Amino acid sequence: MVDPNQTSLQLDEGSVFSTPEQTGQQSEETEVVKHPAKKRKRTRNETISKDLPVEEVVIDHKDKQCEHGHELTAVGTHFVREELCMVPAKFFVKRYFERTYKCTDCEKTDCEKTDCEKIDGVSHFYHGNTPKGLLAHSLVSPSLLAEILLQKYSMGTPLYRQIQQLKRGGLLVTETTIANWVIKAAKLLEPLYDLMKDHLLSQRFLQGDETPYQVLQEPGRTASQRSYIWVARSISQNNQPVVMYAYANTRSGKFAQSMYSGFTGVLQRDGYAGYNLLGALVTRVGCWAHVRRKFFADADKDKSHFQETEGLRLINEMFMLEREWKNSSASERYLMRQSKLKLVIDQFWTWCDQTESLPKCLLGKALTYAQGQRAALNRVLDYGEINLSNNASERNMKSLIIGRKNWLFSTSTDDAIWMTILETAKANGLDPRRYIQTLLENIPQLPEFAKAEELEAYLPWNLGQSELQSASA
């Protein structure tokens, strides 16, 4: 029997995303549709982005005379067809020269200018002011490194595979060279990363998550030792969202204390006990999707017969209710939760209190997890700003997990900086490649120890798409 509640996406075993993520949307239908409606095909206008450049090709008539020898007169064109074309990546060398000038008057011994500082007979030369290169004594340009970073962190293309692509384009560079570019440029943008973190921790509502991560060549640790990447992000309603990644060689709650140091607000996270060390200034809200996942595992333990418990049905109902006021304001969502959602949550806890199960079976584990998170889960009723689930931060982990499988291992803890910058750009609706290139072009021109006010201009919400246009040239 096919369960209509089970998602069809198949992911590798071991991924935190291998368990179907249920939000209630999948549970809306109560009957299996035998003849689903055929999916509507995209129209041509939906397939082709309006931002794509258009090249028009006009095919002329070969003969300019009719069969009687009279000259033909052009009366217009008619459309025949269109096609999508691609130009492979093209590499070229850009060489900078500074034009040099001199004052031929000042070099004369009889110059009558009283403020002339020349020494008789010595010419004064003037040069153009070339912008600083991205990295000292390096061939890498902002456009090249931006593409490498996008391929690695957004597309999951490892450096060794990019090396092969670069060789086909005429660039003979080693993986070590490119890795050094990535590491040194991350160090250059670390002050901007710190500024993004400060903005994030000043917000009232956050979501958090963490996932295992392995790092090669880390001092004092073997490659087989497990490390972690933590993510903290703004809620979806925030108009200046930040998605921050941080590397740690531990999952200890002490790192959570360090990462969220200075934050006083509401944090939505899973049931990991390490977050309990954050103290009384941080209000911890639970994630109902994590609870649902455990009850779903119990219902799906017999693959041939899906058995939905009353608890799972009630959680599905919660998510269905949330869909009704998904686009409402925070204050409206708060009122709807108090009047409607609270009733369903109360029913769920009544069912949990009355249900008995062996603690080591799947249902028993689900009940234990839910009861352990009871107070935190109930707090979703107190804040209309917070979603019912923490899925947004898990989606941010998904890019990292997909990339991690392609890279096998990371070679640098600087991955957290690049992931933060790229995902924050996306969260603010910016083209991540253009944003990265803009940063790599402009940050090196700032003073070595740039002040926060100087870096503020390069936060994504202070840079519109128009400011990024030059980076795409």
Secondary structure as UniProt FT lines:
FT   TURN            4..5
FT   TURN            13..14
FT   TURN            16..17
FT   TURN            26..27
FT   HELIX           44..47
FT   TURN            50..51
FT   TURN            67..68
FT   STRAND          100..102
FT   TURN            104..107
FT   TURN            109..110
FT   TURN            114..115
FT   TURN            120..121
FT   STRAND          125..127
FT   TURN            136..137
FT   HELIX           142..153
FT   HELIX           159..168
FT   TURN            169..170
FT   HELIX           175..201
FT   STRAND          205..213
FT   TURN            216..217
FT   TURN            219..220
FT   TURN            223..224
FT   STRAND          227..234
FT   TURN            236..237
FT   STRAND          243..248
FT   HELIX           253..259
FT   TURN            260..262
FT   STRAND          266..268
FT   HELIX           273..278
FT   TURN            280..281
FT   STRAND          283..285
FT   HELIX           288..299
FT   TURN            303..304
FT   HELIX           310..324
FT   TURN            325..327
FT   HELIX           330..336
FT   HELIX           337..341
FT   HELIX           342..354
FT   TURN            359..360
FT   HELIX           362..372
FT   HELIX           374..378
FT   HELIX           379..381
FT   TURN            384..385
FT   HELIX           391..407
FT   TURN            413..414
FT   HELIX           415..427
FT   TURN            428..429
FT   HELIX           432..442
FT   HELIX           443..445
FT   TURN            448..449
FT   HELIX           452..456
FT   TURN            457..458
FT   HELIX           460..462
FT   HELIX           465..468
FT   HELIX           469..472
//
